[in-house]
Amino acid sequence: MRGAAAIAAVEPVSPGYLIEASVASGFAGVFRISKHAGATRCLLLTGKRELHVAAARTRWYGVYSRRVFADAWEPMDQPNPAAYLPLRFAELDRKPIGERFTLLIQHAVRSMAIRRTLPHDDGETVGFVADAKELRDACRRVLLAIDLGRDEVDACLALVMSSL
């Protein structure tokens, strides 16, 4: 356990949603949506940043192209972070989106604590949003980054938002 001296600053985050995403345009994208009652962002003395969520209800989503399915690997075995989900296909619903992509939705919401280092690269994004409208906008940006067309984005958004 990290001692209090290792933390340089703490910033509280109001209740809302946490969205974590990793995208490879035209190939795949995965994201986790977590509803929380409050969180903290911590700046460590090392310069790294962490987030802490004491309790959240989370669900994973993936958008896979045909190329991802061609590899025949389980989501938890995918070598590309934009296709990695910590789940097996048996734990996911598959929803075809157009002819190029399939949306994967985790069957069951999980309750859990989240503690993670915040990313420093462009391949992964983490953000907090206050309400369902902001969440919808954040999900739209993720889906557009995957290179879905407008109709595909709208179809995915409808399924994602109805699963919350």
Summary of the structure (lengths in Angstrom):
residues: 164
radius of gyration: 16.2
end to end distance: 32.7
largest distance: 53.0
contacts: 494
relative contact order: 0.23
helix: 26%
strand: 45%
